[in-house]
Amino acid sequence: MSGQSIILRVQSADGTKRVELPLSDTTRGLYEKIHEEFGLETFDFRLYIDRAKTKELVSTSKKSLASFGLRHGDMLFMAYGDLVRPSVSADKSAENDLKTPETSSASTVATTDHVPAAVVEDDVDLELAKRDGKIKRQRDPSHCRHNVNSQCVHCFSLDPWDEGYIKENGIKHMSFNAYLRKLQSGIDKGKFVVLENLDCSVKSDCPHHPPWPKGLCSKCTPPAVTLTRQKYRHIDHIMFENQYIVDRFLNYWRTTGNQRFGFLYGYYEPHDTVPLGIRAVVAAIYEPPQDSTKRELNFHPDPVLPTVDFVADSLGLRRIGWIFTDLMTENLQMGTVQNLRNLQTHLLSAGEAITAAHFQNMHPNPCKFAREGFFGSKFVTVCVSGNDEHQIHLDGYQISDQGMGLVKHECIVPTKDVPQLAYVLKSTSEKYVPDVFYRMKDKYGNHITRIGRPLPIEYLLLDIPTTTPLEPKFTMAAARLISSSESASFFPVENRLVDQHLQDLSALGQYLRKFKPGEMADALSDLHLLVFLATCDTLPFSPPDLKLAGLLSALRSRNTEAVNAWLSGDDWQTVDQVMLAMDSDPPAPPPSRVPRSRTPPPRVLPMAASDPEPGSSSEAQPWTCSHCTYLNIPLLESCEVCGLPREP
C-alpha cells in the first residue's frame, strides 16, 4: 500500500493543481514537487491539511505522506509569504510599540527574545552570582600615602578578570563567571549579551532554494571556523576528597595490569584561589562494564547507570567527569611507571579528546545568557599516567567550547597513526562540513593560518590542576572508617571480573561482619555498596527509590539515629537473617562469574573418574536454589548466585 502512487490536489491563490508522487515519499519531496509544478522561484510557502490553515504539513525528510494520513485525492491548501506568519492586529501592534519596560536595564541583566527566560543554573553559579567578585588588596606601605580607610591606585579592588592579576598569580585561564562579569562590565551592563554555541549545520528552512543537498546559499551555509585559544574555563580546579578514592580505582590495574575507566561522582563548590572560580570535588568513582587490555579500553552500555545516578543524587552527588588510566610498569621493584604522555608526545589523544567532548555535550552547562539555555560544560576528564619523574600522576582536562561544537556536529575524527592529531572531514553530498582553520607560527615567527587537515588536538585542550587536599574529606564515610582500621577492607568494586573483587552476598557478609553495630552508619556510606544493594535482584530493595530512600536520606544528613532506625526495619532484618545463615554453614567455593546477581552463562565442569554418570542417581541432578531459584550444578553445596546453602 505504501509503495503506490497517489494524486494530491493543491489549492493556492493562483489556482488548483495536481501532483502525483508515491505514498511512501516524504513531505520534503512533496514540497519540491509542488515547487516545480507551480514554477515558484522560492520555497516561501507552507502547506496545510485544512482550509482554515491550522494543521500545517511540515517539510521534513523523516516523515512520509502516509504518516500524516494523506490519501489519494486529498486536498492541500497552500499559503504564500506573509500569510504563513501569525498576524497581529494594528491595535495590538500599536500597544506593543508604546509599551515601556517596567524595570531599568541598568539595574538588571536583561535578556533578548532569543534567550530562554527561565533557565535553572547550577547552585554554585547562583552562589557566585551573589558575590561582587572584586579582588581585595591590602594597603601597600611602600607606595600608599593615605590612611587606612582610603584607597589609591596601588590598593584599590581589582576586577575578577584583571589580566595583570591573573598573570602575576600564575592563573592560566580566567574563570567562566569572571568572563561573564567582563561581558557585563560595559555601559549597557550586559543587556545585549548573548552566548552562542558553535553551529556547523546547514539551515534547513531557507526559502530561496531546495533543502540541502539540492540547494545551498551563503545565508544558510555555516561560516568557516577559526580556532582560538579559549581565555576562560568552566572548571578551575579538580580535587579528590582523599587518596583512597584513586587508590581503590588503581587496584584493578595493580592486580591485572589492564587499563580502567570510571565515572566521577561529586559536587561543585567555589574555588577561591581563582576569582569567581569553581572546583569539581570528586567523592567516588563508579566503574561501568568494560573490556580492557594493557593498551585498550572498550566501553559497554550500562543498564544500571540511571540507578547509580539516582543513588548519587540522593547522597547530594552528581556525575561530574570521567577518569581513565594509561599506565605501563617500568620497574616493578622500584614501583615506577613509564612516562608516556608529555609535550614531546601527547597529553590527550584525538580519540580521547573526542570522547571527552562527547561526554561534555551529554552534560551541558545551564546558562541564562546562552541562546539555547546552555553553554559549554562542567564535565571534566582525568587521565592517570606517569609523569617525568616516572610516578603515577593525575592530569585534568576539558575540551573547549569550539571543540564541543565540532564533535557535536561530527566534523572531526582521530587520525590513525598520530595520536595528537585529528582530521577535519570534507563535505560530501550527504553532509556539509565547514572549513576549520587554526593559527600557528612558522619557523620565521610569522603567524600563518592552516586548514585543520590534520588538526593538532592541543588547540581544543584546556588543562586543569588536579590535586588531593592536605586534610582529607569523606563524603563517603566508609573510607574514613576503613582507613582507621587494621582489619577492615573495602567492599568490592562493581564490574571487576577478578578474584577477590566480585560483588555477591558472600562479599557483603564478609564486609559487614568486620564492623561493630555502632559503626554500621559509616560502613554503609559507600557508593559501590549502595549501588549493589539497589541492583541486586536477591535483596529486597527494589525499587530503590522506595526501599532505599530512607537510608540514603539518613546517610546524606549524617543522621546516625535515622540510619539505625532504618536498619531495624523488616527489609534489613531479612538481610541479617541471610548473613546469619551464611555464618552457620561452611563457606561456599568462590564463584567464577560476573559480579552481579544476574543469570550467569552456563558452565561445564570436567567430570572426575569417580563421579557418577549423569542420570545414575538423584544426587547427580542439577538442583534449584529455594532462595533465588537459580539452577545450580550438582557438585555445589551452596548456590552459585546468592551463596546460600543447599537445602536437603
Buried (B, 14 or more C-beta within 10 A) or exposed (E): EEEEEBEBEBBBEEEEBEBEBBBBBBBBBBBBBBBEEBEBEEBBBBBBBEEEBEEEBEBBEEBBBBEBEBEEEBEBBBBBEEEBEEEEEEEEEEEEEEEEEEEEEEEEBBBEEEBBEEBEBBEBBEEBBEEEBBBEBEBEEEEBEEEEEEEEEEBEEBBBBBEEBBEEEEBBBBBBBBBBBBBBEEEEBBBEBEBEBBBBBBBEEBEEBBBBEEBBEEEBBBEEBEBEEBBBBBBBBBBBBBEBBBEBBBBBBEEBEBBBBBBBBBBBBBBEEBBBBBBBBBBBBBBBBBEBEEEEBEEEEBEBBEBBBBBBBBBBBBBBBBBBBBBBBEEEEEEBBBBEBEEEEBBBBBBBBBBBBBBBBEBBBBBBBBBBBBBBBBBBBBBBBBBEEBEBBBBBBBBBBBBBBBBBBEBBBBBEEBBBBBBBBEEEEEBBBBBBBBEEEEEEEEEEEBEBBBBBBBBBBBBBBBEBEEEBBBBBBBBBBBBEEEEBEBBBBBBBEBEEBBBBBBBBBBBBEBBEEEBBBBBBBBBBBBBBBBBBEBBBBBEBEEBBBBBBBBBBEEBBEBBBEBBEEEBBEEBEEBBEBBEEEEEBEBBEBBBBBEEBEEEEEEEEEEEEEEEEEEEBEEBEBEBBEBEBBBEBEBBBBBBBBBEE
